[in-house]
Amino acid sequence: MRTRASVKADPTKGDKLVRRSGRLYVINKKDPNRKQRQKGPARKKAKKDLFSISV
């Protein structure tokens, strides 16, 4: 899968634009090697709660 700043879909070659969890993807069932993903915001890290440790 290619990661790019901007993605473009070519419908004549079977590309489809799909938005999943805030990111833009190009999928192609005819030619899976044409997959692309647009660079998006980084995923949020889970916060560790240091004060909830039971003794």
C-alpha positions in Angstrom: 0.0 0.0 0.0 1.3 3.4 -1.0 1.1 6.3 1.5 0.8 9.7 -0.1 0.0 13.3 0.7 -2.8 13.3 -1.9 -4.6 10.4 -3.5 -6.4 10.3 -6.8 -8.7 7.6 -8.1 -9.1 6.6 -11.7 -12.5 5.0 -12.1 -11.7 3.7 -15.6 -9.1 1.4 -13.9 -11.5 0.3 -11.2 -10.4 2.6 -8.4 -12.8 3.6 -5.6 -12.3 6.3 -2.9 -13.3 5.2 0.6 -13.1 7.0 3.9 -12.4 4.8 6.8 -11.8 6.1 10.4 -10.8 9.6 9.2 -8.4 8.5 6.4 -8.9 8.4 2.7 -8.2 5.2 0.9 -8.1 4.2 -2.8 -9.2 0.5 -3.2 -9.2 -1.5 -6.4 -10.6 -5.0 -6.6 -9.4 -5.5 -10.2 -5.8 -4.6 -9.4 -5.0 -4.8 -5.7 -1.5 -3.3 -6.2 -3.1 0.1 -6.9 -4.1 0.5 -3.2 -3.3 3.9 -1.7 -3.8 5.7 1.6 -3.7 9.4 2.3 -1.5 10.5 5.1 -3.7 11.7 7.9 -3.6 12.7 11.6 -1.7 10.3 13.8 -3.7 7.9 15.9 -4.3 9.0 19.5 -2.4 7.0 22.0 -4.2 5.4 24.9 -3.6 7.3 28.1 -2.2 5.3 31.0 -3.8 6.0 34.3 -1.0 5.9 36.9 -3.3 6.7 39.8 -5.6 3.8 39.5 -3.1 1.1 40.6 -4.7 -0.8 43.5 -2.5 -1.8 46.4 
